[in-house]
Amino acid sequence: MRHVFRTVPIALAVTLLAGLVFTQAPPPGPSMLHPNLTVAPVVSNLTTPISMAFLGANDFLVLEKNTGIVKRIVNGAVQSTVLDLSVNFNSERGLLGIALHPNFPTTPWVYLFWTCHSTAAPANPFFPDETRCLDANIFGPDVNDVLNVPLLGHRLDRFIWNGSALTYDRNLIMLRAFQNDGGDIPPGQNDAAQPPRGNHNAGVLRFGPDRKLYLIFGDQGRRGRLQNTLDINPDDQFGGPEPDNAHFSGVVIRLNDDGTTPTDNPFFAAGAAQGGEAGANIQRIFTYGVRNSFGMAFDPRSGSLWYQENAEDAFDEINRAEPGLNGGWIQVSGPASRVAQYREIETTSLHGNETFPNLQQFRWGPERIATTPAQALSRLLMLPGAHYKDPEFSWKFVIAPAGLGFMNGRGIGPQFDGDMFLGLAVPLPFGGPLLHLQLTGNRQKIAVDNPALEDRVDDNADFNQLTESASFVIGRDFGIVTDIHTGPNGNLFVASLSNGAVYEVKRK
């Protein structure tokens, strides 16, 4: 999600996801716009807090993206460091996601998704020196070198909680992290000017009501089969485009608690028929055709999985995942009926510091976007049993949504029970708004009362604007919101990466 780096005014230069610092004082703190709600910090002075998990009342773990540290917060104060991993925190990498086992603490397993680093940056910048992180090297110093990662540098690991610390148990899966497509192998990629990157990692972890573990993983800038690019072959220097271990990206992954693959996954039979690494990865898929995301949560009433998806320049999305969903990226962004607008924006936008319109990886330029909905849909890779559906809501020009969560209960008022809350990955507009969205009675769609939103698209006129959806704003000055949860006390807890704080929203 490049907009984290290019849509914020230079004067702000916030921490963002690159570990920078404010060049001017951050806002004094968030405020709520609803007359019955107030907000206050639970804990401050954290370093890039990105995700949290509650151990009990007034007791939770918080991840610091850039330090690799898991801190325990008790009664509003940092009680201890319970784990310190050796992370590569360049760009959007780092310590990213956490989930507790459904039987926690009886089953004391804690799951973390994070980016490790190699022992050294590669001598050849187009080929990492290491394929994957060794378990023996997961502790030590942190690095901010974009090239200092193994090819499979993203780890989903299981740890054991002993009441005061986390100890390493096992690795469940390793995923692609190395991104440097500017080489001449294979030839004719048209990516000679492509810089190395460390983004589109996603990384949110959640256990579902089915007691399965879900991980949303970004596309890593890949242009393989799971990005609906049937005309690209191969994907990059390491092969592809089939989703072998080096090209498995842009997916929601569904796993058992031990990392094995559930046999009722939507493409389990299709993956078995294909075989090999690619087939095994296809078996893990719950949803594909995903670009990038910083927010994913289960609806506490229906059990449905919702996630936000970050676009390039056109059509950020809120999606309700379904087994076997193909989200459409890169052929479709936003509703399929808007594909002409998607193409027009992406082929003309010079937003931020862009020198030419592009979709990050240069070999698949925006001029490749279809000109009609039928043409776009005909280009989708449809695995056996897959289906496409439009997002439940989108913004014509990107606003960079991020942390997403649900209010579970009546703690902040009965009118909010079951509602969705959403933050942004840039502190624009309003210093970083907190959005409040209601669902329809059948829990299938975003509820709207503005006739202009009947199509579930905010036709905003420019980037970082909320126009038709301005009524969703319920709070301001939250900065970059990376996680949202209902706490054990029934209040809403919001993590702000840029403000270095976790906030509590409650009734006055």
JOURFEN-V294384 format. One record per run of one state. SS is the DSSP state (~ for helix, > for strand, _ for the rest). FROM is the first residue (numbers start at 0). TO is the last residue. If there is no record, write none. Layout:
BEGIN
ss: [SS & SS]
from: [FROM & FROM]
to: [TO & TO]
END
This chain:
BEGIN
ss: [_ & ~ & _ & > & _ & > & _ & > & _ & > & _ & > & _ & > & _ & > & _ & > & _ & > & _ & > & _ & ~ & _ & > & _ & > & _ & > & _ & > & _ & > & _ & > & _ & ~ & _ & > & _ & > & _ & > & _ & ~ & _ & ~ & > & _ & > & _ & > & _ & > & _ & > & _ & ~ & _ & ~ & _ & ~ & _ & > & _ & > & _ & > & _ & ~ & _ & > & _ & > & _ & > & _ & > & _ & ~ & _ & > & _ & ~ & > & _ & > & _ & > & _ & > & _]
from: [0 & 2 & 6 & 30 & 32 & 36 & 43 & 48 & 56 & 58 & 64 & 68 & 74 & 76 & 84 & 87 & 88 & 94 & 100 & 108 & 115 & 131 & 132 & 134 & 137 & 142 & 143 & 151 & 152 & 153 & 161 & 165 & 175 & 204 & 207 & 212 & 217 & 224 & 227 & 235 & 236 & 238 & 239 & 250 & 255 & 267 & 274 & 275 & 284 & 288 & 295 & 298 & 304 & 309 & 313 & 321 & 324 & 326 & 335 & 348 & 365 & 368 & 372 & 378 & 386 & 387 & 392 & 397 & 400 & 406 & 413 & 416 & 419 & 424 & 433 & 437 & 438 & 439 & 445 & 446 & 450 & 453 & 456 & 458 & 469 & 472 & 476 & 480 & 486 & 491 & 496 & 500 & 507]
to: [1 & 5 & 29 & 31 & 35 & 42 & 47 & 55 & 57 & 63 & 67 & 73 & 75 & 83 & 86 & 87 & 93 & 99 & 107 & 114 & 130 & 131 & 133 & 136 & 141 & 142 & 150 & 151 & 152 & 160 & 164 & 174 & 203 & 206 & 211 & 216 & 223 & 226 & 234 & 235 & 237 & 238 & 249 & 254 & 266 & 273 & 274 & 283 & 287 & 294 & 297 & 303 & 308 & 312 & 320 & 323 & 325 & 334 & 347 & 364 & 367 & 371 & 377 & 385 & 386 & 391 & 396 & 399 & 405 & 412 & 415 & 418 & 423 & 432 & 436 & 437 & 438 & 444 & 445 & 449 & 452 & 455 & 457 & 468 & 471 & 475 & 479 & 485 & 490 & 495 & 499 & 506 & 507]
END
